[in-house]
């Protein structure tokens, strides 16, 4: 079972999704690069929080379709 950590909670999905994992990694890498380039920690934090909200909404909707 794949797990993504966010806000002290685990986001779980029942079917492994390698494309979703790659997307999550790309988002984190992109936000880290953005943070290094701009120094805008608040902006990077807000963007990551929004990404986690999208993952949670997808989980609540029990979406089984791939990204």
Residue, then its C-alpha position, 0 to 999 in steps of 0.5 A: x500500500x502506497x503512503x504519502x505523508x501530509x499533516x501527520x496523516x497518511x493518504x492511502x490508496x488501495x491500488x498502487x499508482x506509479x504515475x501518481x507517485x511520480x506526480x507527487x515526487x515531481x510536485x515536491x521536487x518542483x516546490x523545493x526548486x521554487x523555494x531555492x530559487x525564490x526563498x518564498x517559503x510561505x508560497x511553497x507551503x501554501x502550494x504544498x498544502x493545496x496539493x495535499x488538499x487535492x490528494x485528500x479530495x481525490x481519496x474522499x471521492x474514492x477515485x480509482x482512475x489513474x492520474 
